[in-house]
Amino acid sequence: MKYLLVEDNQELANAVSSRMRLDGHVVDHAATLEDASAFVETGEYDLILLDIMLPDGDGREFLKRHRASERDTPVIVLTARSEVSDRIGLLDLGADDYLTKPFDHAELEARCRAVLRRMAGKSRSVVSMGGVVFDPLAGHLTVNGEVVQLRNRELRLLEQLLGAPGQILSKQKLADRLFSYDDDASENAIEVYIGRLRKHLEASSLKITTLRGLGYRLDQDG
């Protein structure tokens, strides 16, 4: 999953980003509303973690604009305000959940999983295709009944391919989903991960087709 963290406290942002990355997620960090707006205009995110009090404005205004744009990216608000009226106001503005500061990182992770499960409930979250069963939220993969251990970015790459079978995904789009803005990403890295996935999928009827100059497509034999 790819997260956008909007938080001006650098120490807290570093702590949250580190925990999320250990779970295999890609995290972009914005310290201001201006940076956050630029990120959502140019990238795609599975979840936004939004602070309210930011140097250049109120996070609630960002939330209003985000919902007015009809983007369905879920938002968890991180707030120091614990009053019931404040929490109700955030939910009415379109927040999917909220967490009061200071918070336990394990609880934040659990709330992220819960919100993502609710979003996945709009469609099937577990993908079963060609002998492959993949649960993107649990990061669990089996090929013909055998559990396969993948590295974090291999899992996220497989998630993108399984989410769009038969469609061409460019290297740039895949790199955007696998790497954060600050990562030193390259097309060669995508090729390496594609090669590893092909080996893991050999026992299935799925194959990753390379279309030169265009990208990759997940196909099913038979």
Contacts in CASP RR format, 6 or more apart in sequence:
PFRMAT RR
TARGET T0000
AUTHOR 0000-0000-0000
METHOD contacts of the structure
MODEL  1
MKYLLVEDNQELANAVSSRMRLDGHVVDHAATLEDASAFVETGEYDLILL
DIMLPDGDGREFLKRHRASERDTPVIVLTARSEVSDRIGLLDLGADDYLT
KPFDHAELEARCRAVLRRMAGKSRSVVSMGGVVFDPLAGHLTVNGEVVQL
RNRELRLLEQLLGAPGQILSKQKLADRLFSYDDDASENAIEVYIGRLRKH
LEASSLKITTLRGLGYRLDQDG
1 25 0 8 1.000
1 26 0 8 1.000
1 46 0 8 1.000
1 47 0 8 1.000
1 116 0 8 1.000
1 136 0 8 1.000
1 156 0 8 1.000
2 25 0 8 1.000
2 26 0 8 1.000
2 27 0 8 1.000
2 28 0 8 1.000
2 44 0 8 1.000
2 45 0 8 1.000
2 46 0 8 1.000
2 47 0 8 1.000
2 156 0 8 1.000
2 177 0 8 1.000
2 180 0 8 1.000
3 20 0 8 1.000
3 25 0 8 1.000
3 26 0 8 1.000
3 27 0 8 1.000
3 28 0 8 1.000
3 45 0 8 1.000
3 46 0 8 1.000
3 47 0 8 1.000
3 48 0 8 1.000
3 49 0 8 1.000
3 112 0 8 1.000
4 27 0 8 1.000
4 28 0 8 1.000
4 30 0 8 1.000
4 36 0 8 1.000
4 39 0 8 1.000
4 40 0 8 1.000
4 45 0 8 1.000
4 47 0 8 1.000
4 48 0 8 1.000
4 49 0 8 1.000
5 13 0 8 1.000
5 16 0 8 1.000
5 17 0 8 1.000
5 20 0 8 1.000
5 27 0 8 1.000
5 28 0 8 1.000
5 29 0 8 1.000
5 30 0 8 1.000
5 49 0 8 1.000
6 30 0 8 1.000
6 31 0 8 1.000
6 33 0 8 1.000
6 36 0 8 1.000
6 48 0 8 1.000
6 49 0 8 1.000
6 50 0 8 1.000
6 51 0 8 1.000
6 54 0 8 1.000
6 59 0 8 1.000
6 62 0 8 1.000
7 13 0 8 1.000
7 16 0 8 1.000
7 29 0 8 1.000
7 30 0 8 1.000
7 31 0 8 1.000
7 49 0 8 1.000
7 51 0 8 1.000
7 78 0 8 1.000
8 31 0 8 1.000
8 32 0 8 1.000
8 51 0 8 1.000
8 53 0 8 1.000
8 54 0 8 1.000
8 55 0 8 1.000
9 51 0 8 1.000
10 31 0 8 1.000
13 29 0 8 1.000
13 31 0 8 1.000
15 105 0 8 1.000
16 27 0 8 1.000
16 49 0 8 1.000
16 105 0 8 1.000
16 108 0 8 1.000
17 27 0 8 1.000
17 29 0 8 1.000
19 105 0 8 1.000
19 108 0 8 1.000
19 109 0 8 1.000
20 27 0 8 1.000
20 109 0 8 1.000
20 112 0 8 1.000
21 27 0 8 1.000
23 109 0 8 1.000
24 152 0 8 1.000
24 153 0 8 1.000
24 155 0 8 1.000
24 156 0 8 1.000
26 156 0 8 1.000
26 177 0 8 1.000
26 178 0 8 1.000
26 179 0 8 1.000
26 180 0 8 1.000
26 183 0 8 1.000
27 180 0 8 1.000
28 39 0 8 1.000
28 45 0 8 1.000
28 180 0 8 1.000
28 181 0 8 1.000
28 182 0 8 1.000
29 180 0 8 1.000
29 182 0 8 1.000
30 36 0 8 1.000
30 38 0 8 1.000
30 39 0 8 1.000
31 54 0 8 1.000
31 55 0 8 1.000
32 54 0 8 1.000
32 55 0 8 1.000
32 56 0 8 1.000
33 54 0 8 1.000
33 56 0 8 1.000
33 57 0 8 1.000
33 59 0 8 1.000
33 61 0 8 1.000
33 62 0 8 1.000
34 56 0 8 1.000
36 48 0 8 1.000
36 50 0 8 1.000
36 62 0 8 1.000
37 62 0 8 1.000
37 65 0 8 1.000
39 45 0 8 1.000
39 181 0 8 1.000
40 48 0 8 1.000
40 66 0 8 1.000
40 71 0 8 1.000
40 73 0 8 1.000
43 176 0 8 1.000
44 176 0 8 1.000
44 177 0 8 1.000
45 73 0 8 1.000
46 73 0 8 1.000
46 74 0 8 1.000
46 116 0 8 1.000
47 73 0 8 1.000
47 74 0 8 1.000
47 75 0 8 1.000
47 76 0 8 1.000
47 112 0 8 1.000
47 115 0 8 1.000
47 116 0 8 1.000
48 66 0 8 1.000
48 73 0 8 1.000
48 74 0 8 1.000
48 75 0 8 1.000
48 76 0 8 1.000
49 75 0 8 1.000
49 76 0 8 1.000
49 78 0 8 1.000
49 108 0 8 1.000
49 112 0 8 1.000
50 59 0 8 1.000
50 62 0 8 1.000
50 63 0 8 1.000
50 75 0 8 1.000
50 76 0 8 1.000
50 77 0 8 1.000
50 78 0 8 1.000
50 95 0 8 1.000
51 59 0 8 1.000
51 77 0 8 1.000
51 78 0 8 1.000
51 79 0 8 1.000
52 58 0 8 1.000
52 59 0 8 1.000
52 60 0 8 1.000
52 77 0 8 1.000
52 78 0 8 1.000
52 79 0 8 1.000
52 80 0 8 1.000
52 81 0 8 1.000
52 90 0 8 1.000
53 59 0 8 1.000
53 80 0 8 1.000
60 90 0 8 1.000
60 93 0 8 1.000
63 75 0 8 1.000
63 77 0 8 1.000
63 90 0 8 1.000
63 93 0 8 1.000
63 94 0 8 1.000
63 95 0 8 1.000
64 93 0 8 1.000
66 73 0 8 1.000
66 75 0 8 1.000
67 93 0 8 1.000
67 94 0 8 1.000
72 119 0 8 1.000
74 96 0 8 1.000
74 97 0 8 1.000
74 115 0 8 1.000
74 116 0 8 1.000
74 118 0 8 1.000
74 119 0 8 1.000
75 94 0 8 1.000
75 95 0 8 1.000
75 96 0 8 1.000
76 95 0 8 1.000
76 96 0 8 1.000
76 97 0 8 1.000
76 98 0 8 1.000
76 99 0 8 1.000
76 108 0 8 1.000
76 111 0 8 1.000
76 112 0 8 1.000
76 115 0 8 1.000
77 90 0 8 1.000
77 95 0 8 1.000
77 97 0 8 1.000
77 98 0 8 1.000
77 99 0 8 1.000
78 98 0 8 1.000
78 99 0 8 1.000
78 101 0 8 1.000
78 103 0 8 1.000
79 86 0 8 1.000
79 87 0 8 1.000
79 90 0 8 1.000
79 98 0 8 1.000
79 99 0 8 1.000
79 100 0 8 1.000
79 101 0 8 1.000
80 100 0 8 1.000
80 101 0 8 1.000
81 87 0 8 1.000
81 100 0 8 1.000
82 100 0 8 1.000
87 98 0 8 1.000
90 98 0 8 1.000
91 98 0 8 1.000
96 115 0 8 1.000
96 118 0 8 1.000
97 111 0 8 1.000
97 114 0 8 1.000
97 115 0 8 1.000
99 107 0 8 1.000
99 108 0 8 1.000
99 111 0 8 1.000
113 137 0 8 1.000
116 137 0 8 1.000
117 125 0 8 1.000
117 137 0 8 1.000
120 136 0 8 1.000
120 137 0 8 1.000
125 135 0 8 1.000
125 136 0 8 1.000
125 137 0 8 1.000
126 133 0 8 1.000
126 134 0 8 1.000
126 135 0 8 1.000
127 133 0 8 1.000
127 134 0 8 1.000
127 135 0 8 1.000
127 136 0 8 1.000
127 162 0 8 1.000
127 163 0 8 1.000
128 134 0 8 1.000
129 162 0 8 1.000
129 165 0 8 1.000
129 206 0 8 1.000
129 220 0 8 1.000
130 204 0 8 1.000
130 205 0 8 1.000
130 206 0 8 1.000
130 220 0 8 1.000
131 143 0 8 1.000
131 144 0 8 1.000
131 145 0 8 1.000
131 204 0 8 1.000
131 205 0 8 1.000
131 206 0 8 1.000
132 141 0 8 1.000
132 142 0 8 1.000
132 143 0 8 1.000
132 162 0 8 1.000
132 201 0 8 1.000
132 204 0 8 1.000
132 206 0 8 1.000
133 141 0 8 1.000
133 142 0 8 1.000
133 145 0 8 1.000
134 140 0 8 1.000
134 141 0 8 1.000
134 142 0 8 1.000
134 158 0 8 1.000
134 159 0 8 1.000
134 162 0 8 1.000
135 141 0 8 1.000
136 155 0 8 1.000
136 159 0 8 1.000
136 162 0 8 1.000
139 150 0 8 1.000
139 155 0 8 1.000
140 147 0 8 1.000
141 147 0 8 1.000
141 148 0 8 1.000
141 150 0 8 1.000
141 155 0 8 1.000
141 158 0 8 1.000
141 200 0 8 1.000
142 148 0 8 1.000
143 200 0 8 1.000
143 201 0 8 1.000
143 203 0 8 1.000
143 204 0 8 1.000
144 203 0 8 1.000
144 204 0 8 1.000
146 203 0 8 1.000
148 200 0 8 1.000
150 158 0 8 1.000
150 196 0 8 1.000
150 197 0 8 1.000
150 200 0 8 1.000
151 196 0 8 1.000
153 178 0 8 1.000
153 193 0 8 1.000
154 193 0 8 1.000
154 196 0 8 1.000
154 197 0 8 1.000
154 200 0 8 1.000
156 177 0 8 1.000
156 178 0 8 1.000
157 174 0 8 1.000
157 177 0 8 1.000
157 178 0 8 1.000
157 190 0 8 1.000
157 193 0 8 1.000
157 194 0 8 1.000
157 197 0 8 1.000
158 197 0 8 1.000
160 169 0 8 1.000
160 173 0 8 1.000
160 174 0 8 1.000
160 177 0 8 1.000
160 178 0 8 1.000
161 169 0 8 1.000
161 197 0 8 1.000
161 208 0 8 1.000
161 216 0 8 1.000
161 218 0 8 1.000
162 218 0 8 1.000
164 218 0 8 1.000
165 218 0 8 1.000
165 219 0 8 1.000
165 220 0 8 1.000
166 217 0 8 1.000
166 218 0 8 1.000
166 219 0 8 1.000
167 217 0 8 1.000
167 218 0 8 1.000
168 211 0 8 1.000
168 214 0 8 1.000
168 215 0 8 1.000
168 216 0 8 1.000
168 217 0 8 1.000
169 215 0 8 1.000
169 216 0 8 1.000
169 217 0 8 1.000
170 214 0 8 1.000
170 215 0 8 1.000
171 187 0 8 1.000
171 190 0 8 1.000
171 215 0 8 1.000
171 216 0 8 1.000
174 190 0 8 1.000
174 216 0 8 1.000
175 185 0 8 1.000
175 186 0 8 1.000
175 187 0 8 1.000
175 189 0 8 1.000
175 190 0 8 1.000
178 185 0 8 1.000
178 189 0 8 1.000
178 190 0 8 1.000
178 193 0 8 1.000
179 185 0 8 1.000
179 189 0 8 1.000
194 208 0 8 1.000
194 210 0 8 1.000
194 216 0 8 1.000
195 208 0 8 1.000
197 208 0 8 1.000
198 207 0 8 1.000
198 208 0 8 1.000
201 207 0 8 1.000
201 208 0 8 1.000
205 220 0 8 1.000
205 221 0 8 1.000
205 222 0 8 1.000
206 218 0 8 1.000
206 219 0 8 1.000
206 220 0 8 1.000
206 221 0 8 1.000
207 218 0 8 1.000
207 219 0 8 1.000
207 220 0 8 1.000
207 221 0 8 1.000
208 216 0 8 1.000
208 217 0 8 1.000
208 218 0 8 1.000
208 219 0 8 1.000
209 216 0 8 1.000
209 217 0 8 1.000
209 218 0 8 1.000
209 219 0 8 1.000
210 216 0 8 1.000
211 217 0 8 1.000
END
